[in-house]
Amino acid sequence: MPGKRRILPLAISGLLLVPTAQAAPKWDCRATSNGDWECFQDGVPVAPETTRLEPRPAPVEPVAPVPSEPESVTTQEEAVTQAVEEPKAPEGAPLVAPQATEESSSQTSSIAVTEERTETPSTEVTKEQVPAQTETHKAETEQTPPETDTTTTPPETAIAEKPVEQIEPATARQEAPKAPEPEQPADVVTTDPEPRPALPIASSTSHRIDRGLDWNQCGIKTPRTVQQTTLSQDDTTHIEADAADLYRTENRAVFTGNVKLDRGNDKLEADNISYLKESNILDAEGNVYLEQPGLRVTSNKLHYDLENQQGNADRAEFRLTDPVARGTATTAEIINANQSRYTQVNYTTCQPGNSDWLIEAEEMEIDQATGVGVARNTKLRFKGVPFIYLPYASFPIDDRRKSGFLPPSIGTSENTGADISIPYYFNIAPQMDATFTPRIMSKRGLLLGGEFRYLAEKSQGTIKAELLPSDSEQGPGENDTRGALNVELNGTPATAWRYDIDLNYVSDKDYIDDLGTSLAATSVKHQERRGDIQYQGAGWSFLGRAQQYQTIDRLTAINDRPYSRLPQLLVNLEKPDQSMGLTYHLQSEYVNFGHSSDTKVKGSRLDLQPGISLPMRRPWGFLTPKLSLRHTHYNLENQTTGLNDNPSRTLPTLSIDSGLYFERDANWFGNAITQTLEPRLYYLYTPKEDQSDIPDFDTATLDFSFANLFRENRFSGSDKVGDANQLTTALTSRSLSSETGEELFRASIGQISYFRDRDVQLQSGGAAVNDDSSSIVAEVATTLSSNWRMQAGLQWNPHSSSNATEKSAFGLHYLDEKQRILNLTYRHTNGSIEQTDLSARWPINHQFHAVGRWNYSLLHNKTMEAFAGIEYDSCCWVSRFIVRNYRSDANSEGNLALFLQLELKGLTSLGDKIDQFLERGILGYRTDN
């Protein structure tokens, strides 16, 4: 209705009009496409009404874009004086009376008039009316001192055509309680003579900016899950506030008190917002909080373009949300939805309150679309001490790759002396990169290394190369040019097809010991060169292989070097559930063996082994008879004089595997369990055939173990088929948790009973073995508690009068959720191995951890490897230092080396990759990489 205004309902308390918390209305407005506003008050539609009003000057204290001229502190009394001094009526009255708010212990205070008024067109406020109004307001403020707040909000004043007694005194928050200001003359408008300093960052927004962010980087974490953000396509502007002034003729609105704005993917909260609808530009003040996908910003002032998602703020604090990082800046500029720029900025991934490492920069740009940050005039501080300065630095803000220098590796060892590597990374394309690594060794000179990687839709590969042009440690007559090459390629060119290529080359036998990465140096005598092509069909598979070896130890006799396979073709078939429940089997191979020696026997081998079985399984047991026939044919060169150049062999094999399951309910340290008893019998028969004219290309005697009690052939490869008439008896008992099904305890024991001598031996002419039974094999594995595990194994020969224990092993392992680790193992093989191995990671306190390993050969009375070190984890950075002494074999000299690593979580790692070395050296150790 023309001439009417909607007034906020208030309760009367004394002389001041203060709304009760229960009665405070809530305004909800949306900017519509036709240039109007759609508003609701406590959910009730409020239709804007057309009112003819006289033009008026601009508001007394407009909200200015940031950065702008500093605001002035205005008391409530001064605000009324300014309002009264307006010479004429405004050009557009607000449709809703302003309700300024102030948060204090979750209460809202406002001053407004409760009755409806009739507007009088062209009514002027005369100077004679001012003293009365001023006195009235003064009396009110004397009785109720103004509330205070750390944030100053400019008064939002709207003057309608009405008598003096109906003028609304606008409220203004003050920084601290003050004595009443002296009254100003009626024609004086008060302003602060000096600009105020920049406002501090509002602390009340801190709970919002960190809401839902996980800053925990201590210890071991599960891999980070990338949050998939659903982007909104709705560009409707939605605003909630305690009060609203809608200036229709200016197409502007002012919202005050707990303002919340949503538009698309932007969320904005502030104490006050002045919003221009046509341009979608706003100015926010007081406890400003802006949230975009991946970015959060708080400040006390923000100028923002909603349409283009651009804005700027002073004294800003910001957060990156995935992965989390934080910073503060003198100014913050939001360029678009992905890019932002900051000046005089601090940046870290440490949790709030901790700035152990910090990037300080005069200017920083962050691009979330590319995952890259760029800083200029940068200092990297650690524990407050600047230790790196760069005029320009580009760094990752997430896990994506970018070109640039990688952290250097610094170490020292007896083989290389001081050892420094400075890699440079080339991000060639999204699926392709390269790394060039100069490596400076004080004892040996400059080594140039490179790595190229690619990743395509159906293939991937890595090529590594190293070259040491002149090794100053090489003696007279030795080649001082040394190098290495490694090529690994694999892929799936078509459905069910796969290829795998692994090529290796080193210049000499000592290259890996001398120049391999000191943390992973091992002694290798042969370098494999292999290419595979595979097909996996429904129940069958094919493998084609080309394989040869480079023997790098030139002291190895030529006849002792391994054979090449050029080519090897294998076809295997497994078809279960066929006619009458039968299963069809086929193992077939064709291979051509080559050798560099002109006197070594070589040639081709064809091996075919079809078979058929009938598995019969019941809940209480199983029975599986199987029959197979193996035919092997050779075509040889350089065969031993007097032996057939084309030997062949055809042998049937019969096996019967059977077992029973018994179980009962029992108790395991107060927990209900199911205990099982599982006897098993395995009968094997293969007739004897003379195989002395067949060479040994790739055959060896299998290691004796509990699993090998149930194999059809005691030899690996196809050159020898062991004769057998034997019965394996075994017994296994398990304890299973009735609640989870977890295996808590397992014990197994087994032995083979022979019904005839074993005539076929690996070496032709070897004596037959006539023992009527094999060694006894026993294994035990148990879960002692949620953190303790134990395994033990024993191979005992009842026919030996001395050294009856042929093999033994024992392992005790502790691992808890805090990654406290203790491993103790013992391994013994009669006449060849006897070692103890102790490794651990254990806390000294909640941040320091000791790490170490000691591998000792009792057979040679030598330490094969020992290292000890300290690991310090402060949640946002980790430091590791180890000292290592190791041998590549029992006859080599020890090599002493020192290594240091500093990992700034979420930024980079400096020094050697000790974390990867510890993963290999300490069972159970892992990082969150």
VEXLUMMI-104564 format. One line per 10 residues: their letters; for each residue x, y, z of C-alpha. Coordinates in steps of 0.05 Angstrom, whole numbers, plus 5000, padded with zeros to 4 digits. Layout:
// residues N
A = X/Y/Z; ... .
***
This chain:
// residues 929
MPGKRRILPL = 5000/5000/5000; 5030/5069/4982; 5052/5110/5040; 5060/5051/5086; 5126/5018/5111; 5136/4950/5140; 5169/4957/5208; 5207/4903/5246; 5166/4883/5308; 5204/4897/5372 .
AISGLLLVPT = 5192/4888/5447; 5197/4949/5491; 5248/4948/5547; 5255/5013/5586; 5268/5071/5540; 5306/5030/5489; 5270/4987/5438; 5307/4920/5441; 5281/4858/5404; 5278/4794/5444 .
AQAAPKWDCR = 5320/4736/5418; 5257/4696/5406; 5221/4750/5368; 5279/4772/5322; 5255/4763/5251; 5298/4732/5197; 5302/4761/5127; 5312/4719/5066; 5320/4755/4999; 5334/4733/4927 .
ATSNGDWECF = 5352/4779/4869; 5303/4763/4813; 5316/4766/4739; 5267/4824/4727; 5307/4872/4769; 5265/4866/4832; 5274/4831/4899; 5237/4771/4926; 5238/4773/5002; 5211/4732/5060 .
QDGVPVAPET = 5208/4752/5133; 5209/4691/5178; 5185/4651/5118; 5126/4698/5102; 5129/4731/5033; 5140/4806/5035; 5122/4839/4969; 5161/4903/4952; 5114/4963/4944; 5122/5020/4896 .
TRLEPRPAPV = 5131/5086/4932; 5141/5155/4901; 5197/5187/4940; 5238/5249/4930; 5311/5241/4909; 5360/5241/4965; 5435/5246/4971; 5479/5185/4980; 5478/5151/5048; 5519/5183/5102 .
EPVAPVPSEP = 5568/5125/5108; 5568/5082/5045; 5604/5017/5045; 5665/5028/5002; 5701/4975/4960; 5764/4945/4990; 5816/4970/4990; 5789/5041/5001; 5797/5100/5048; 5796/5078/5121 .
ESVTTQEEAV = 5729/5082/5157; 5713/5128/5214; 5689/5108/5282; 5619/5136/5293; 5581/5135/5357; 5506/5125/5360; 5496/5197/5380; 5539/5223/5322; 5500/5179/5273; 5435/5212/5294 .
TQAVEEPKAP = 5465/5281/5287; 5488/5265/5216; 5420/5238/5198; 5383/5298/5224; 5427/5346/5185; 5405/5320/5117; 5374/5381/5082; 5320/5344/5044; 5285/5278/5039; 5319/5217/5007 .
EGAPLVAPQA = 5306/5195/4936; 5285/5126/4957; 5263/5101/5025; 5280/5031/5046; 5224/4981/5042; 5247/4950/5107; 5271/4988/5168; 5345/4975/5184; 5360/4930/5242; 5433/4935/5262 .
TEESSSQTSS = 5458/4875/5300; 5512/4860/5349; 5533/4790/5370; 5549/4783/5443; 5540/4715/5476; 5494/4696/5418; 5446/4755/5433; 5422/4806/5382; 5410/4879/5399; 5375/4930/5353 .
IAVTEERTET = 5342/4998/5359; 5279/5010/5317; 5208/5037/5321; 5152/4987/5330; 5091/5025/5305; 5070/5035/5233; 5077/5105/5205; 5046/5144/5148; 5099/5176/5104; 5088/5250/5089 .
PSTEVTKEQV = 5114/5269/5020; 5167/5322/5017; 5170/5330/5093; 5234/5365/5114; 5269/5358/5180; 5280/5428/5207; 5337/5452/5251; 5287/5468/5306; 5271/5395/5312; 5342/5372/5321 .
PAQTETHKAE = 5354/5389/5395; 5293/5351/5418; 5313/5289/5380; 5385/5295/5402; 5364/5302/5474; 5318/5242/5469; 5374/5198/5441; 5422/5225/5492; 5376/5206/5548; 5370/5136/5520 .
TEQTPPETDT = 5444/5127/5513; 5457/5151/5583; 5411/5099/5612; 5437/5042/5569; 5511/5047/5552; 5527/5027/5480; 5549/4956/5469; 5620/4945/5445; 5654/4900/5395; 5723/4893/5366 .
TTTPPETAIA = 5695/4906/5296; 5668/4973/5275; 5609/4974/5227; 5588/5039/5192; 5518/5062/5207; 5465/5044/5156; 5418/5104/5158; 5354/5112/5120; 5312/5176/5128; 5238/5175/5109 .
EKPVEQIEPA = 5189/5232/5104; 5163/5233/5175; 5160/5275/5237; 5221/5282/5281; 5196/5235/5333; 5193/5179/5282; 5265/5185/5257; 5301/5119/5270; 5368/5126/5307; 5417/5081/5270 .
TARQEAPKAP = 5465/5040/5312; 5540/5036/5304; 5586/4988/5339; 5643/5018/5378; 5712/4990/5391; 5709/5004/5465; 5661/5037/5515; 5670/5112/5514; 5646/5171/5553; 5591/5209/5518 .
EPEQPADVVT = 5618/5255/5463; 5606/5330/5469; 5545/5352/5431; 5560/5381/5363; 5525/5442/5335; 5465/5427/5293; 5500/5443/5228; 5563/5403/5240; 5574/5332/5214; 5628/5295/5253 .
TDPEPRPALP = 5683/5254/5221; 5749/5226/5246; 5806/5273/5230; 5857/5218/5219; 5849/5152/5180; 5848/5089/5223; 5899/5034/5216; 5881/4971/5178; 5832/4926/5214; 5859/4862/5244 .
IASSTSHRID = 5836/4795/5218; 5772/4777/5253; 5784/4720/5301; 5711/4700/5302; 5718/4671/5232; 5772/4621/5251; 5723/4567/5269; 5693/4573/5200; 5756/4575/5159; 5783/4510/5190 .
RGLDWNQCGI = 5716/4474/5194; 5721/4403/5167; 5795/4408/5149; 5841/4351/5171; 5909/4379/5192; 5933/4313/5222; 5999/4296/5188; 6030/4259/5247; 6052/4187/5242; 6022/4142/5189 .
KTPRTVQQTT = 5959/4161/5153; 5914/4125/5105; 5921/4149/5033; 5887/4215/5020; 5820/4210/4986; 5809/4265/4936; 5742/4299/4951; 5697/4302/4890; 5663/4370/4894; 5596/4375/4860 .
LSQDDTTHIE = 5596/4443/4825; 5530/4480/4825; 5503/4510/4760; 5452/4554/4796; 5472/4628/4791; 5414/4654/4835; 5437/4700/4890; 5408/4680/4957; 5417/4724/5018; 5397/4715/5091 .
ADAADLYRTE = 5405/4771/5142; 5375/4799/5206; 5355/4863/5170; 5353/4891/5100; 5348/4959/5066; 5327/4954/4994; 5339/5017/4953; 5300/5006/4890; 5318/5069/4852; 5392/5055/4864 .
NRAVFTGNVK = 5385/4981/4851; 5424/4971/4915; 5412/4933/4979; 5445/4935/5047; 5440/4874/5091; 5462/4875/5164; 5470/4824/5219; 5491/4751/5208; 5490/4760/5132; 5496/4696/5092 .
LDRGNDKLEA = 5501/4697/5016; 5500/4638/4968; 5510/4642/4893; 5530/4580/4854; 5592/4552/4888; 5608/4616/4927; 5589/4624/5000; 5598/4690/5036; 5586/4709/5108; 5595/4778/5140 .
DNISYLKESN = 5566/4827/5189; 5545/4875/5134; 5539/4870/5058; 5524/4926/5009; 5502/4894/4944; 5493/4924/4874; 5446/4878/4837; 5458/4899/4765; 5533/4889/4768; 5532/4833/4820 .
ILDAEGNVYL = 5586/4870/4859; 5585/4873/4934; 5625/4902/4992; 5627/4862/5056; 5651/4885/5124; 5662/4853/5191; 5680/4780/5202; 5681/4767/5128; 5685/4694/5107; 5688/4673/5033 .
EQPGLRVTSN = 5688/4601/5010; 5700/4575/4940; 5714/4503/4919; 5785/4491/4944; 5795/4561/4975; 5772/4597/5038; 5788/4669/5056; 5774/4711/5118; 5783/4786/5126; 5748/4847/5154 .
KLHYDLENQQ = 5735/4878/5086; 5721/4846/5019; 5704/4876/4951; 5677/4820/4907; 5648/4810/4838; 5600/4751/4841; 5592/4746/4766; 5666/4736/4751; 5686/4708/4819; 5738/4763/4828 .
GNADRAEFRL = 5753/4804/4889; 5805/4833/4936; 5814/4837/5011; 5862/4868/5061; 5896/4832/5119; 5870/4765/5094; 5878/4694/5120; 5867/4637/5071; 5862/4561/5067; 5872/4512/5011 .
TDPVARGTAT = 5827/4452/5026; 5852/4394/4984; 5906/4382/5005; 5904/4429/5064; 5950/4489/5068; 5944/4557/5100; 5972/4627/5098; 5964/4701/5114; 5974/4760/5068; 5973/4836/5070 .
TAEIINANQS = 5928/4835/5008; 5892/4779/4974; 5866/4782/4903; 5818/4729/4877; 5829/4727/4802; 5778/4674/4785; 5751/4608/4812; 5820/4575/4807; 5872/4630/4813; 5890/4677/4870 .
RYTQVNYTTC = 5946/4726/4884; 5975/4749/4950; 6026/4801/4973; 6071/4798/5035; 6049/4727/5045; 6066/4669/5092; 6049/4598/5069; 6055/4530/5103; 6020/4463/5109; 6032/4460/5184 .
QPGNSDWLIE = 5969/4460/5226; 5945/4527/5256; 5989/4548/5313; 6050/4513/5285; 6096/4546/5234; 6158/4502/5238; 6169/4512/5164; 6145/4572/5127; 6149/4603/5058; 6156/4679/5062 .
AEEMEIDQAT = 6146/4715/4996; 6134/4786/4972; 6084/4759/4922; 6052/4691/4911; 6004/4664/4859; 5966/4599/4869; 5933/4563/4812; 5889/4505/4835; 5874/4484/4764; 5947/4467/4750 .
GVGVARNTKL = 5966/4451/4822; 6024/4501/4821; 6044/4558/4865; 6093/4613/4843; 6129/4657/4893; 6176/4716/4883; 6231/4740/4929; 6221/4678/4971; 6252/4654/5036; 6242/4583/5061 .
RFKGVPFIYL = 6246/4585/5137; 6255/4524/5180; 6246/4533/5255; 6248/4608/5243; 6315/4606/5208; 6318/4624/5133; 6361/4572/5098; 6340/4580/5025; 6328/4645/4987; 6303/4645/4916 .
PYASFPIDDR = 6283/4706/4874; 6234/4661/4838; 6205/4594/4861; 6153/4548/4833; 6126/4494/4878; 6070/4442/4878; 6008/4453/4920; 5983/4382/4909; 6008/4316/4880; 6011/4338/4807 .
RKSGFLPPSI = 6077/4343/4770; 6114/4405/4746; 6182/4421/4715; 6238/4446/4760; 6294/4425/4806; 6278/4368/4852; 6306/4365/4923; 6380/4347/4921; 6407/4283/4952; 6467/4291/4997 .
GTSENTGADI = 6507/4235/5029; 6576/4205/5037; 6604/4135/5033; 6672/4101/5029; 6660/4081/4956; 6642/4150/4930; 6664/4201/4982; 6619/4262/4987; 6560/4247/4942; 6513/4301/4917 .
SIPYYFNIAP = 6457/4292/4865; 6417/4351/4838; 6360/4326/4794; 6321/4370/4746; 6251/4348/4727; 6220/4359/4658; 6144/4354/4656; 6142/4343/4580; 6068/4326/4575; 6013/4300/4621 .
QMDATFTPRI = 6033/4229/4603; 6108/4239/4594; 6166/4265/4635; 6241/4262/4643; 6293/4274/4697; 6365/4294/4687; 6410/4282/4747; 6482/4306/4751; 6516/4268/4808; 6581/4294/4837 .
MSKRGLLLGG = 6625/4244/4876; 6688/4271/4908; 6726/4205/4896; 6702/4187/4827; 6681/4250/4790; 6617/4271/4753; 6564/4220/4734; 6508/4240/4688; 6442/4204/4697; 6375/4209/4663 .
EFRYLAEKSQ = 6306/4178/4667; 6250/4181/4616; 6179/4158/4632; 6115/4154/4592; 6044/4132/4607; 5996/4120/4550; 5926/4091/4550; 5951/4020/4538; 6025/4023/4554; 6077/4052/4600 .
GTIKAELLPS = 6152/4051/4605; 6215/4075/4640; 6284/4084/4610; 6343/4098/4655; 6415/4112/4635; 6479/4131/4671; 6548/4150/4646; 6612/4163/4685; 6661/4188/4631; 6722/4182/4674 .
DSEQGPGEND = 6726/4145/4741; 6786/4170/4779; 6784/4110/4825; 6797/4059/4769; 6866/4029/4770; 6917/4026/4714; 6894/3985/4655; 6821/3988/4677; 6768/4020/4635; 6752/4086/4669 .
TRGALNVELN = 6689/4098/4627; 6631/4065/4663; 6556/4065/4653; 6490/4029/4660; 6423/4023/4623; 6354/3998/4644; 6292/3994/4601; 6224/3972/4629; 6164/3973/4582; 6096/3940/4590 .
GTPATAWRYD = 6026/3948/4563; 5962/3918/4538; 5960/3928/4462; 5893/3891/4455; 5841/3857/4498; 5871/3799/4538; 5941/3813/4509; 5999/3841/4549; 6073/3853/4537; 6130/3862/4586 .
IDLNYVSDKD = 6202/3882/4568; 6260/3887/4618; 6329/3903/4590; 6391/3915/4633; 6464/3932/4620; 6523/3951/4664; 6594/3964/4642; 6629/3919/4693; 6617/3872/4751; 6632/3924/4805 .
YIDDLGTSLA = 6588/3979/4777; 6528/3966/4823; 6572/3959/4885; 6612/4021/4869; 6561/4068/4837; 6493/4039/4851; 6451/4079/4900; 6486/4067/4966; 6421/4055/5003; 6404/3996/4957 .
ATSVKHQERR = 6470/3968/4932; 6470/3893/4921; 6517/3844/4888; 6490/3820/4821; 6528/3773/4775; 6479/3769/4717; 6437/3824/4685; 6372/3798/4655; 6346/3819/4586; 6276/3794/4575 .
GDIQYQGAGW = 6215/3807/4531; 6147/3774/4543; 6082/3773/4505; 6022/3742/4541; 5950/3724/4525; 5899/3706/4579; 5838/3670/4551; 5779/3636/4583; 5812/3578/4620; 5876/3580/4580 .
SFLGRAQQYQ = 5938/3624/4572; 5996/3636/4525; 6066/3663/4539; 6120/3679/4489; 6188/3698/4516; 6257/3718/4493; 6309/3718/4548; 6384/3723/4557; 6433/3747/4609; 6494/3791/4613 .
TIDRLTAIND = 6546/3761/4659; 6581/3820/4690; 6630/3779/4733; 6683/3761/4682; 6714/3712/4731; 6653/3667/4721; 6673/3609/4675; 6639/3612/4608; 6609/3543/4616; 6578/3564/4683 .
RPYSRLPQLL = 6539/3622/4652; 6464/3616/4644; 6428/3594/4580; 6388/3640/4537; 6316/3625/4516; 6306/3647/4444; 6248/3636/4443; 6205/3603/4497; 6131/3588/4482; 6083/3563/4535 .
VNLEKPDQSM = 6009/3544/4529; 5971/3524/4592; 5899/3502/4599; 5854/3492/4660; 5782/3473/4646; 5741/3456/4709; 5669/3430/4714; 5669/3392/4649; 5632/3328/4633; 5618/3286/4696 .
GLTYHLQSEY = 5653/3339/4738; 5721/3328/4706; 5775/3380/4701; 5821/3382/4640; 5894/3403/4647; 5948/3419/4597; 6019/3445/4606; 6060/3453/4543; 6126/3486/4526; 6173/3496/4468 .
VNFGHSSDTK = 6240/3530/4482; 6306/3538/4446; 6366/3542/4492; 6427/3581/4468; 6496/3591/4498; 6558/3633/4485; 6603/3573/4492; 6618/3532/4430; 6627/3468/4471; 6565/3473/4515 .
VKGSRLDLQP = 6506/3429/4496; 6448/3469/4469; 6385/3459/4429; 6309/3458/4432; 6260/3423/4478; 6187/3406/4469; 6148/3387/4531; 6074/3366/4533; 6035/3345/4595; 5960/3336/4587 .
GISLPMRRPW = 5920/3312/4647; 5851/3299/4675; 5825/3301/4747; 5759/3292/4784; 5754/3339/4844; 5703/3315/4896; 5691/3364/4953; 5645/3360/5013; 5639/3403/5076; 5674/3348/5115 .
GFLTPKLSLR = 5731/3333/5065; 5756/3325/4994; 5783/3273/4946; 5819/3290/4880; 5847/3235/4836; 5889/3259/4777; 5923/3226/4718; 5973/3260/4671; 6021/3240/4616; 6086/3277/4603 .
HTHYNLENQT = 6123/3274/4538; 6189/3311/4527; 6230/3313/4463; 6299/3346/4449; 6337/3367/4387; 6409/3379/4412; 6476/3406/4388; 6544/3391/4420; 6514/3331/4454; 6562/3289/4495 .
TGLNDNPSRT = 6595/3236/4452; 6558/3171/4454; 6491/3202/4474; 6430/3210/4431; 6423/3279/4397; 6347/3272/4398; 6328/3241/4465; 6256/3237/4487; 6217/3215/4549; 6145/3195/4562 .
LPTLSIDSGL = 6121/3184/4633; 6052/3178/4665; 6038/3206/4734; 5982/3187/4781; 5964/3226/4843; 5909/3222/4895; 5899/3280/4942; 5851/3272/5001; 5835/3305/5067; 5784/3310/5123 .
YFERDANWFG = 5759/3369/5165; 5742/3362/5239; 5724/3421/5281; 5700/3438/5351; 5683/3499/5393; 5737/3520/5441; 5765/3579/5480; 5826/3622/5464; 5846/3666/5523; 5773/3680/5538 .
NAITQTLEPR = 5751/3687/5465; 5706/3638/5429; 5742/3601/5374; 5733/3543/5326; 5789/3493/5329; 5801/3448/5269; 5839/3383/5257; 5856/3371/5183; 5891/3305/5166; 5915/3299/5093 .
LYYLYTPKED = 5941/3242/5051; 5974/3251/4983; 5995/3192/4942; 6042/3200/4881; 6065/3149/4831; 6112/3161/4772; 6150/3103/4741; 6226/3104/4734; 6259/3119/4667; 6333/3129/4650 .
QSDIPDFDTA = 6344/3203/4636; 6420/3204/4635; 6422/3227/4562; 6379/3289/4576; 6418/3353/4592; 6401/3400/4649; 6382/3466/4617; 6340/3498/4672; 6328/3444/4724; 6344/3445/4798 .
TLDFSFANLF = 6323/3407/4860; 6265/3441/4894; 6274/3467/4964; 6243/3421/5015; 6184/3453/5051; 6114/3437/5076; 6082/3462/5011; 6129/3419/4969; 6106/3355/5003; 6047/3357/4954 .
RENRFSGSDK = 6082/3370/4887; 6083/3321/4829; 6157/3330/4814; 6214/3341/4862; 6252/3379/4807; 6238/3447/4777; 6238/3454/4701; 6225/3398/4651; 6293/3364/4643; 6283/3315/4700 .
VGDANQLTTA = 6221/3279/4723; 6231/3245/4790; 6210/3173/4798; 6161/3166/4855; 6121/3115/4894; 6106/3152/4957; 6054/3175/5007; 6053/3242/5042; 6019/3244/5110; 6006/3312/5140 .
LTSRSLSSET = 5966/3342/5196; 5944/3414/5205; 5907/3446/5263; 5878/3516/5263; 5845/3561/5313; 5796/3609/5281; 5761/3667/5315; 5686/3652/5319; 5671/3726/5313; 5715/3748/5255 .
GEELFRASIG = 5740/3684/5224; 5812/3707/5232; 5865/3652/5237; 5895/3658/5307; 5938/3596/5306; 5962/3545/5255; 6008/3485/5264; 6027/3436/5209; 6071/3375/5206; 6084/3327/5149 .
QISYFRDRDV = 6130/3272/5122; 6137/3230/5059; 6140/3155/5063; 6177/3123/5004; 6159/3055/4978; 6221/3049/4934; 6289/3082/4922; 6294/3147/4883; 6340/3131/4825; 6332/3193/4783 .
QLQSGGAAVN = 6380/3248/4807; 6398/3316/4781; 6469/3296/4764; 6472/3238/4716; 6503/3178/4749; 6486/3202/4819; 6474/3150/4873; 6402/3131/4887; 6371/3155/4953; 6345/3095/4992 .
DDSSSIVAEV = 6317/3125/5056; 6247/3099/5069; 6222/3167/5091; 6238/3240/5082; 6256/3293/5132; 6200/3317/5177; 6175/3387/5162; 6138/3427/5214; 6110/3498/5213; 6077/3541/5266 .
ATTLSSNWRM = 6045/3610/5259; 6006/3645/5313; 5975/3712/5331; 5998/3722/5402; 5958/3786/5409; 5932/3841/5364; 6003/3866/5356; 6048/3804/5363; 6059/3752/5309; 6104/3691/5310 .
QAGLQWNPHS = 6126/3641/5257; 6173/3582/5262; 6194/3525/5216; 6237/3463/5223; 6264/3410/5176; 6291/3351/5215; 6324/3289/5186; 6311/3228/5228; 6363/3188/5189; 6422/3233/5206 .
SSNATEKSAF = 6465/3216/5266; 6493/3288/5269; 6466/3355/5246; 6397/3325/5243; 6367/3395/5237; 6375/3411/5163; 6337/3476/5164; 6305/3521/5215; 6274/3590/5218; 6242/3632/5271 .
GLHYLDEKQR = 6209/3700/5268; 6178/3744/5321; 6144/3808/5299; 6112/3866/5336; 6073/3921/5301; 6021/3968/5332; 5978/4025/5307; 6033/4075/5328; 6081/4037/5282; 6125/4013/5338 .
ILNLTYRHTN = 6161/3956/5304; 6205/3900/5329; 6228/3842/5284; 6273/3785/5307; 6288/3729/5258; 6336/3671/5254; 6351/3630/5191; 6393/3567/5186; 6409/3521/5127; 6459/3468/5144 .
GSIEQTDLSA = 6527/3485/5113; 6506/3549/5075; 6467/3599/5116; 6463/3618/5189; 6440/3689/5203; 6406/3731/5255; 6367/3793/5235; 6343/3845/5284; 6306/3907/5261; 6264/3958/5298 .
RWPINHQFHA = 6230/4025/5299; 6215/4047/5370; 6195/4113/5402; 6242/4151/5447; 6186/4200/5461; 6124/4221/5423; 6166/4253/5367; 6233/4217/5367; 6239/4146/5340; 6300/4103/5337 .
VGRWNYSLLH = 6308/4059/5275; 6359/4005/5262; 6377/3937/5234; 6432/3887/5248; 6441/3828/5201; 6496/3782/5226; 6525/3719/5193; 6540/3667/5246; 6571/3624/5192; 6623/3676/5172 .
NKTMEAFAGI = 6625/3714/5239; 6613/3779/5202; 6561/3834/5202; 6529/3835/5133; 6490/3899/5145; 6480/3945/5203; 6448/4014/5206; 6422/4058/5262; 6389/4125/5261; 6339/4174/5289 .
EYDSCCWVSR = 6273/4195/5260; 6238/4258/5284; 6166/4271/5267; 6137/4339/5285; 6071/4329/5247; 6087/4378/5190; 6160/4357/5179; 6203/4296/5188; 6278/4289/5195; 6316/4223/5187 .
FIVRNYRSDA = 6389/4209/5198; 6422/4141/5192; 6492/4111/5193; 6500/4047/5152; 6554/3995/5145; 6542/3939/5095; 6575/3885/5052; 6552/3862/4984; 6576/3791/5001; 6614/3755/5056 .
NSEGNLALFL = 6681/3764/5022; 6676/3839/5008; 6699/3896/5052; 6649/3937/5091; 6625/4004/5066; 6608/4060/5115; 6558/4113/5094; 6519/4171/5126; 6451/4195/5102; 6405/4253/5121 .
QLELKGLTSL = 6335/4269/5099; 6290/4329/5115; 6218/4321/5092; 6173/4383/5094; 6104/4351/5090; 6063/4377/5034; 6122/4413/5001; 6185/4373/4988; 6238/4326/5015; 6311/4344/5019 .
GDKIDQFLER = 6367/4292/5020; 6368/4217/5008; 6304/4177/5004; 6315/4144/5072; 6241/4130/5080; 6241/4083/5020; 6304/4049/5046; 6272/4038/5114; 6211/4006/5080; 6257/3954/5049 .
GILGYRTDN = 6301/3944/5111; 6249/3941/5167; 6191/3894/5159; 6126/3931/5172; 6155/4001/5164; 6115/4045/5118; 6104/4118/5102; 6043/4155/5077; 6074/4168/5009 .
***
